[in-house]
Amino acid sequence: MQKFSSEKGVVLPLNRANVDTDFIIPKQFLKSIKRTGFGPNLFDEHRYLDKGEPDADNSARPLNNDFVMNQPRYAGANVLLARENFGCGSSREHAPWALDDYGFRAILAPSFADIFFNNCFKNGLLPIVLDKAVIDGLFAEVEATEGYQLEVDLDAQVVRKPNGEELPFEVDQFRKHCLLNGLDDIGLTLEDSAAIAAFETTWRAKSPWYFTLSN
């Protein structure tokens, strides 16, 4: 999993409450479990004018120019600004996969759906809860200023605005440790690889009959 320390970049404002996981990545793209390749189909039903299908050539599809993601001023955005209850709906892990594959590193919102919130941390995304009034102010600033950027500093636990103002946020310390060190569940397990290897060696010595039978 990619480490997260500090990210600075263009902010994409998705001014819509209750964005569910089907909005983020439609159901027809759930056939793959590779974790990669979902970026071109992020927000597919609103991003394009036709219906998307797995393995299609997205470069030739007609774009919905009214959708915020397709506006040139937000090209290359890596910070997503969202409204309340972001990520509601199904528990599909493909939603954070698609956001990550597109290039988003942090999501700012007044609230998140619980399962989506947890899935973000397990896949290298940082979901940040900020007060609704703060989010309202950010939407106004982003929409009024082309190229508006924010810096998300996980170590300091602040979001820095262009004028230097810092917006503090809370994050579970264990989750913070995992993001700073790029540790998903597998990575956490491998931190104890020496202890695991020692246990297996001891187990083989104590129970050689078990390994004879299993072979």
Secondary structure, DSSP 4 states (H G I P E B T S, - for coil): ----SEEEEEEEE---SS-BHHHHS-GGGTT--SS-S-GGGTTHHHHBSS---TT--GGGSPB-TTSGGGSGGGTT--EEE--TTBTBS---THHHHHHHHHT--EEEES-B-HHHHHHHHHTT-EEEE--HHHHHHHHHHHHHSTT-EEEEETTTTEEE-TTS-EEE----HHHHHHHHHT--HHHHHHTTHHHHHHHHHHHHHH-HHHHHHH-
